[in-house]
Amino acid sequence: MEPNKIEEFRKILQSQLDELLREAGRTVSEMTDEKTNFPDPTDRASLESDRNFELRIRDRERKLIMKIREAMERLEEGEFGVCESCEEEIGDARLRARPVTTLCIDCKTEQERQEKIG
């Protein structure tokens, strides 16, 4: 991959990582600062439901953070943008849309087709 493209994807990945880490920090501070006491059980249940939803979102983001870090490692190792299945180059459009991807569009389509069958 060309050096200018490597730098472009590094910036994209770093930007996504920074945003996810900011959101995680904000969630932690909001949850620890909140000293709300709801005597009404319905209000308390609603707050707990909202917190659980927020934690599920943050868990998904935690997994995405790991994928971003793995993609950044692949950039450093010169393996970024190469399909792990067929070892062909992954198209720039796909990488821009999903920079953490490890499969080209054809292999991903086949993987999803196999998942539907099985």
Phi, psi and omega in degrees: 000144182292146181303323180291326177288321177301314180295321178300313181289328176299317179294318179300311181296316181296321178297315178297318180297313180301316181296316179297320180292323176298315180298319179298316179297320179295318180297314180299313182294322179294320182286329180276332180283333187288114180244038184286135177242117180250107178292335180281122181301327180293317178296319180296318179295321178296318177298315179297320178297315178298318179296317179297319178298315179299319180292324176295319177297314181296327178294319176297320179293325177299318178295322178294322177301318178297319179294322178296316179297322177295320178296322178293325175295319178297325176300313181295326184272356180079018182255359183291138176085011178245127181296130181284349180266303184259352178065020173271164178290141175274136182298146180302320181299318179294318180294325178291322180288323183215081186294346179271359184297149177241001181235142173290168184298322180294315180292323178294318178299316178296319178299316180294323178297317179296322178296324179292324180290315186277000000 
